[in-house]
Amino acid sequence: MSSEAVTTVYKVTGMTCGHCEGAVTEEIGGLDGVTSVKAVASTGQVTVVSAGPLDDESVRAAVDEAGYELAGRA
């Protein structure tokens, strides 16, 4: 099993400010294996670094929980 980190960029709609970035970062950051989350409201991009590939449905649920919509991978 590889221990190489995986970086995935997601497109999230509805983020407009730093508070939005924080909410998305907090929810995705709570997923198993996630080591880093960088959300940018101006582009709608969320860069996630994790120990292994993430299940898109888990990410979608986390984004929904934060109150935003996952538009897919960027």
N, CA, C and O atoms as a MOPAC input file, in Angstrom:
PM7 MOZYME 1SCF
protein

 N      0.84100 1    -1.18800 1     0.00000 1
 C      0.00000 1     0.00000 1     0.00000 1
 C      0.88400 1     1.24900 1     0.00000 1
 O      1.81700 1     1.36700 1     0.79400 1
 N      0.57800 1     2.15500 1    -0.88500 1
 C      1.37100 1     3.37700 1    -1.02600 1
 C      1.01200 1     4.38000 1     0.07000 1
 O     -0.14400 1     4.49200 1     0.47800 1
 N      2.02500 1     5.10200 1     0.53200 1
 C      1.75500 1     6.12100 1     1.54500 1
 C      1.87000 1     7.51300 1     0.91900 1
 O      2.03000 1     8.51500 1     1.61700 1
 N      1.78600 1     7.54700 1    -0.40300 1
 C      1.91700 1     8.81700 1    -1.11300 1
 C      0.62900 1     9.63400 1    -0.99600 1
 O     -0.46800 1     9.10700 1    -1.18100 1
 N      0.76900 1    10.90100 1    -0.69200 1
 C     -0.39000 1    11.77500 1    -0.55000 1
 C     -1.04400 1    12.00500 1    -1.91400 1
 O     -0.37700 1    12.04400 1    -2.94700 1
 N     -2.36000 1    12.15400 1    -1.88300 1
 C     -3.14000 1    12.40000 1    -3.08700 1
 C     -3.69500 1    13.81200 1    -2.99900 1
 O     -4.27700 1    14.19500 1    -1.98300 1
 N     -3.51500 1    14.59200 1    -4.07200 1
 C     -4.07900 1    15.94600 1    -4.12200 1
 C     -5.21100 1    15.95800 1    -5.13600 1
 O     -5.02500 1    15.56300 1    -6.28700 1
 N     -6.37600 1    16.40800 1    -4.71100 1
 C     -7.54300 1    16.48000 1    -5.58200 1
 C     -8.11100 1    17.88800 1    -5.50100 1
 O     -8.21700 1    18.46000 1    -4.41600 1
 N     -8.47600 1    18.44700 1    -6.65300 1
 C     -9.08400 1    19.77500 1    -6.66400 1
 C    -10.55500 1    19.62300 1    -7.02500 1
 O    -10.90200 1    19.04200 1    -8.05300 1
 N    -11.41100 1    20.15500 1    -6.16100 1
 C    -12.85000 1    20.09700 1    -6.37700 1
 C    -13.38200 1    21.48200 1    -6.70800 1
 O    -12.78200 1    22.49200 1    -6.34000 1
 N    -14.50500 1    21.52300 1    -7.39900 1
 C    -15.18600 1    22.77800 1    -7.70600 1
 C    -16.41500 1    22.84400 1    -6.80500 1
 O    -17.26900 1    21.95800 1    -6.84000 1
 N    -16.49600 1    23.90100 1    -5.99800 1
 C    -17.61900 1    24.07200 1    -5.07400 1
 C    -18.32800 1    25.36900 1    -5.41300 1
 O    -17.69100 1    26.41600 1    -5.53400 1
 N    -19.65700 1    25.30600 1    -5.56900 1
 C    -20.41800 1    26.51500 1    -5.87700 1
 C    -21.07100 1    27.06000 1    -4.61400 1
 O    -21.43800 1    26.31000 1    -3.71000 1
 N    -21.20800 1    28.37700 1    -4.57300 1
 C    -21.89400 1    29.02900 1    -3.45500 1
 C    -20.98400 1    29.71700 1    -2.45600 1
 O    -21.46200 1    30.45600 1    -1.59600 1
 N    -19.66800 1    29.48600 1    -2.55300 1
 C    -18.75000 1    30.15600 1    -1.61200 1
 C    -18.54800 1    31.60300 1    -2.07000 1
 O    -18.27600 1    31.85800 1    -3.24400 1
 N    -18.68200 1    32.53900 1    -1.13900 1
 C    -18.52100 1    33.94200 1    -1.50600 1
 C    -17.52400 1    34.69700 1    -0.63800 1
 O    -17.13100 1    35.81200 1    -0.98300 1
 N    -17.10500 1    34.11000 1     0.48600 1
 C    -16.26200 1    34.87000 1     1.41700 1
 C    -15.38800 1    33.95200 1     2.25500 1
 O    -15.43800 1    32.73000 1     2.11500 1
 N    -14.60000 1    34.54400 1     3.11300 1
 C    -13.71900 1    33.79400 1     3.99300 1
 C    -14.47300 1    32.86100 1     4.92500 1
 O    -13.99500 1    31.77200 1     5.24200 1
 N    -15.65400 1    33.28600 1     5.36600 1
 C    -16.46100 1    32.43100 1     6.23800 1
 C    -16.85600 1    31.15800 1     5.49800 1
 O    -16.82500 1    30.06400 1     6.06100 1
 N    -17.22700 1    31.31500 1     4.22900 1
 C    -17.59300 1    30.16500 1     3.38700 1
 C    -16.40500 1    29.21200 1     3.26800 1
 O    -16.54800 1    27.99800 1     3.41000 1
 N    -15.23900 1    29.78200 1     3.00600 1
 C    -14.02200 1    28.97100 1     2.87900 1
 C    -13.78600 1    28.17900 1     4.16100 1
 O    -13.44900 1    26.99500 1     4.11800 1
 N    -13.96400 1    28.83700 1     5.29100 1
 C    -13.74400 1    28.19400 1     6.57700 1
 C    -14.70500 1    27.04700 1     6.82500 1
 O    -14.31100 1    25.99600 1     7.33000 1
 N    -15.97800 1    27.25300 1     6.46500 1
 C    -16.99300 1    26.21100 1     6.67200 1
 C    -16.67600 1    24.98300 1     5.82800 1
 O    -16.74600 1    23.85600 1     6.31800 1
 N    -16.32900 1    25.19700 1     4.56800 1
 C    -16.00300 1    24.08700 1     3.66300 1
 C    -14.72800 1    23.38600 1     4.13600 1
 O    -14.65400 1    22.15700 1     4.15700 1
 N    -13.72500 1    24.18700 1     4.51600 1
 C    -12.45900 1    23.62600 1     4.98900 1
 C    -12.67200 1    22.75400 1     6.22200 1
 O    -12.09900 1    21.67000 1     6.33200 1
 N    -13.50100 1    23.23400 1     7.14600 1
 C    -13.74700 1    22.50400 1     8.38400 1
 C    -14.43800 1    21.16800 1     8.11700 1
 O    -14.03900 1    20.14500 1     8.67400 1
 N    -15.47300 1    21.16700 1     7.26600 1
 C    -16.21600 1    19.93300 1     6.99300 1
 C    -15.36000 1    18.91000 1     6.23900 1
 O    -15.32100 1    17.73900 1     6.61700 1
 N    -14.67700 1    19.34400 1     5.17900 1
 C    -13.84600 1    18.40800 1     4.40700 1
 C    -12.66400 1    17.94900 1     5.25700 1
 O    -12.25000 1    16.79200 1     5.18400 1
 N    -12.12800 1    18.86000 1     6.06000 1
 C    -11.00100 1    18.52300 1     6.91800 1
 C    -11.32400 1    17.45500 1     7.94600 1
 O    -10.42100 1    16.81600 1     8.48700 1
 N    -12.60800 1    17.25900 1     8.21700 1
 C    -13.03400 1    16.25600 1     9.17200 1
 C    -13.09300 1    14.84100 1     8.60100 1
 O    -13.29100 1    13.87700 1     9.34100 1
 N    -12.92100 1    14.72000 1     7.28700 1
 C    -12.98000 1    13.39200 1     6.66000 1
 C    -11.72000 1    12.59100 1     6.97800 1
 O    -10.63500 1    13.15400 1     7.12100 1
 N    -11.87300 1    11.28800 1     7.08500 1
 C    -10.74100 1    10.39800 1     7.35400 1
 C     -9.66900 1    10.53100 1     6.28200 1
 O     -9.96000 1    10.49000 1     5.08700 1
 N     -8.42600 1    10.69200 1     6.72600 1
 C     -7.31100 1    10.71100 1     5.78500 1
 C     -6.95300 1    12.07500 1     5.23700 1
 O     -5.89600 1    12.23600 1     4.62700 1
 N     -7.82000 1    13.07300 1     5.44500 1
 C     -7.54500 1    14.40800 1     4.90100 1
 C     -6.47200 1    15.09000 1     5.75200 1
 O     -6.58800 1    15.15900 1     6.97500 1
 N     -5.42800 1    15.59200 1     5.08800 1
 C     -4.34100 1    16.23600 1     5.81400 1
 C     -4.30000 1    17.73900 1     5.57700 1
 O     -3.72400 1    18.47800 1     6.37500 1
 N     -4.91100 1    18.19800 1     4.47700 1
 C     -4.87000 1    19.62400 1     4.16000 1
 C     -6.04900 1    19.99000 1     3.26700 1
 O     -6.41600 1    19.23800 1     2.36400 1
 N     -6.64100 1    21.16500 1     3.53200 1
 C     -7.73600 1    21.67200 1     2.69500 1
 C     -7.48800 1    23.14800 1     2.44500 1
 O     -7.23800 1    23.90400 1     3.38400 1
 N     -7.55500 1    23.56500 1     1.19000 1
 C     -7.43400 1    24.99300 1     0.87400 1
 C     -8.60100 1    25.37300 1    -0.02000 1
 O     -8.65800 1    24.97800 1    -1.18500 1
 N     -9.53400 1    26.14500 1     0.53200 1
 C    -10.70300 1    26.59600 1    -0.21900 1
 C    -10.49500 1    28.04300 1    -0.64700 1
 O    -10.05500 1    28.87600 1     0.14500 1
 N    -10.81800 1    28.33900 1    -1.91400 1
 C    -10.69600 1    29.70200 1    -2.43500 1
 C    -12.04700 1    30.12700 1    -3.00100 1
 O    -12.47600 1    29.64300 1    -4.04800 1
 N    -12.71400 1    31.04600 1    -2.28800 1
 C    -14.05700 1    31.46400 1    -2.67800 1
 C    -14.09300 1    32.10800 1    -4.06200 1
 O    -15.03500 1    31.88600 1    -4.82300 1
 N    -13.07700 1    32.90100 1    -4.39400 1
 C    -13.09100 1    33.63500 1    -5.66300 1
 C    -13.08000 1    32.72200 1    -6.88700 1
 O    -13.61100 1    33.08200 1    -7.93800 1
 N    -12.47300 1    31.53700 1    -6.75200 1
 C    -12.41600 1    30.60300 1    -7.88100 1
 C    -13.36700 1    29.42800 1    -7.69400 1
 O    -13.68100 1    28.71900 1    -8.65000 1
 N    -13.82700 1    29.22200 1    -6.45600 1
 C    -14.68200 1    28.07700 1    -6.16500 1
 C    -13.90700 1    26.77900 1    -6.07800 1
 O    -14.49600 1    25.70000 1    -6.02200 1
 N    -12.58200 1    26.88200 1    -6.06700 1
 C    -11.77300 1    25.67000 1    -6.03000 1
 C    -11.37100 1    25.31200 1    -4.61200 1
 O    -11.00400 1    26.16900 1    -3.80800 1
 N    -11.45300 1    24.01600 1    -4.33100 1
 C    -11.04500 1    23.49300 1    -3.03000 1
 C     -9.99900 1    22.41700 1    -3.28600 1
 O    -10.29000 1    21.38400 1    -3.88700 1
 N     -8.78500 1    22.67000 1    -2.82500 1
 C     -7.69100 1    21.72000 1    -3.01300 1
 C     -7.56800 1    20.88900 1    -1.74100 1
 O     -7.37200 1    21.42100 1    -0.64900 1
 N     -7.68600 1    19.57400 1    -1.90500 1
 C     -7.66700 1    18.66200 1    -0.76100 1
 C     -6.48600 1    17.71100 1    -0.89300 1
 O     -6.30700 1    17.06700 1    -1.92600 1
 N     -5.68700 1    17.62900 1     0.16000 1
 C     -4.58700 1    16.66800 1     0.20000 1
 C     -4.98800 1    15.59800 1     1.20500 1
 O     -5.37300 1    15.89900 1     2.33500 1
 N     -4.89200 1    14.34100 1     0.77500 1
 C     -5.29800 1    13.23700 1     1.64400 1
 C     -4.31600 1    12.08400 1     1.53400 1
 O     -3.52800 1    11.99600 1     0.59300 1
 N     -4.38700 1    11.20000 1     2.52400 1
 C     -3.47800 1    10.05800 1     2.58000 1
 C     -3.73900 1     9.07500 1     1.44600 1
 O     -2.85100 1     8.31600 1     1.05800 1
 N     -4.95100 1     9.09100 1     0.92000 1
 C     -5.31300 1     8.20900 1    -0.18800 1
 C     -6.47300 1     8.82400 1    -0.94000 1
 O     -6.98300 1     9.87000 1    -0.54100 1
 N     -6.90200 1     8.18800 1    -2.03100 1
 C     -8.03000 1     8.73800 1    -2.79400 1
 C     -9.27800 1     8.84800 1    -1.92100 1
 O     -9.56700 1     7.95500 1    -1.12400 1
 N    -10.00700 1     9.93700 1    -2.07400 1
 C    -11.23100 1    10.13100 1    -1.29500 1
 C    -12.43800 1     9.67900 1    -2.09900 1
 O    -12.43300 1     9.72100 1    -3.33000 1
 N    -13.46200 1     9.25300 1    -1.39500 1
 C    -14.72500 1     8.90500 1    -2.01800 1
 C    -15.45600 1    10.21600 1    -2.32600 1
 O    -15.72900 1    11.00800 1    -1.42400 1
 N    -15.76900 1    10.43700 1    -3.60400 1
 C    -16.43000 1    11.69300 1    -3.99100 1
 C    -17.73200 1    11.92300 1    -3.23300 1
 O    -18.07800 1    13.06500 1    -2.92900 1
 N    -18.45600 1    10.85100 1    -2.92500 1
 C    -19.71500 1    11.01400 1    -2.19300 1
 C    -19.47900 1    11.51300 1    -0.77200 1
 O    -20.28900 1    12.27400 1    -0.24300 1
 N    -18.37800 1    11.09500 1    -0.14700 1
 C    -18.04400 1    11.59000 1     1.19000 1
 C    -17.73600 1    13.08000 1     1.13500 1
 O    -18.15000 1    13.84500 1     2.00700 1
 N    -16.99900 1    13.48600 1     0.09000 1
 C    -16.66800 1    14.90700 1    -0.07800 1
 C    -17.94800 1    15.69500 1    -0.34900 1
 O    -18.14400 1    16.77400 1     0.20900 1
 N    -18.81700 1    15.15800 1    -1.20500 1
 C    -20.08500 1    15.82100 1    -1.52600 1
 C    -20.91900 1    16.01600 1    -0.25600 1
 O    -21.50300 1    17.08000 1    -0.05300 1
 N    -20.97300 1    14.98400 1     0.60000 1
 C    -21.74500 1    15.07100 1     1.84700 1
 C    -21.16500 1    16.13600 1     2.77000 1
 O    -21.90800 1    16.87100 1     3.42000 1
 N    -19.83700 1    16.21900 1     2.82600 1
 C    -19.18400 1    17.22000 1     3.67900 1
 C    -19.47900 1    18.63200 1     3.18000 1
 O    -19.75000 1    19.53200 1     3.97500 1
 N    -19.42600 1    18.82000 1     1.86900 1
 C    -19.70700 1    20.13400 1     1.27500 1
 C    -21.17200 1    20.50000 1     1.50900 1
 O    -21.48500 1    21.64500 1     1.83500 1
 N    -22.07400 1    19.51900 1     1.34100 1
 C    -23.50100 1    19.74600 1     1.60900 1
 C    -23.70800 1    20.16600 1     3.05700 1
 O    -24.48300 1    21.07900 1     3.34100 1
 N    -23.00900 1    19.49500 1     3.97000 1
 C    -23.11900 1    19.78300 1     5.39900 1
 C    -22.69600 1    21.22600 1     5.68500 1
 O    -23.24100 1    21.87700 1     6.57600 1
 N    -21.72400 1    21.71400 1     4.92300 1
 C    -21.26200 1    23.09900 1     5.09800 1
 C    -22.23100 1    24.09700 1     4.47000 1
 O    -22.14000 1    25.30000 1     4.71900 1
 N    -23.15700 1    23.59400 1     3.65500 1
 C    -24.16100 1    24.47400 1     3.04300 1
 C    -23.84700 1    24.88600 1     1.62700 1
 O    -24.38900 1    25.87500 1     1.13500 1
 N    -22.97900 1    24.14400 1     0.96000 1
 C    -22.58900 1    24.48500 1    -0.40900 1
 C    -22.76900 1    23.27500 1    -1.30100 1
 O    -23.15600 1    22.20400 1    -0.83600 1
 N    -22.48500 1    23.44700 1    -2.59700 1
 C    -22.69300 1    22.35800 1    -3.53000 1
 C    -21.41100 1    21.96500 1    -4.22200 1
 O    -20.68000 1    22.81100 1    -4.73800 1
 N    -21.14400 1    20.66200 1    -4.22700 1
 C    -19.97100 1    20.14800 1    -4.94100 1
 C    -20.35300 1    20.02200 1    -6.40400 1
 O    -21.26700 1    19.27800 1    -6.75800 1
 N    -19.63200 1    20.77000 1    -7.26500 1
 C    -19.92600 1    20.73900 1    -8.69800 1
 C    -19.10700 1    19.65500 1    -9.39500 1
 O    -19.29700 1    19.39500 1   -10.58300 1
 N    -18.20700 1    19.03100 1    -8.66200 1
 C    -17.37700 1    17.97800 1    -9.24300 1
 C    -15.90600 1    18.29400 1    -9.07600 1
 O    -15.52700 1    19.19500 1    -8.32800 1
 N    -15.08500 1    17.53600 1    -9.78500 1
 C    -13.64500 1    17.78900 1    -9.73300 1
 C    -13.30900 1    18.89000 1   -10.70400 1
 O    -13.89100 1    18.97800 1   -11.78600 1
 N    -12.36200 1    19.73900 1   -10.31700 1
 C    -11.99100 1    20.87600 1   -11.16200 1
 C    -11.06500 1    20.42300 1   -12.28100 1
 O    -10.64200 1    21.23800 1   -13.10000 1

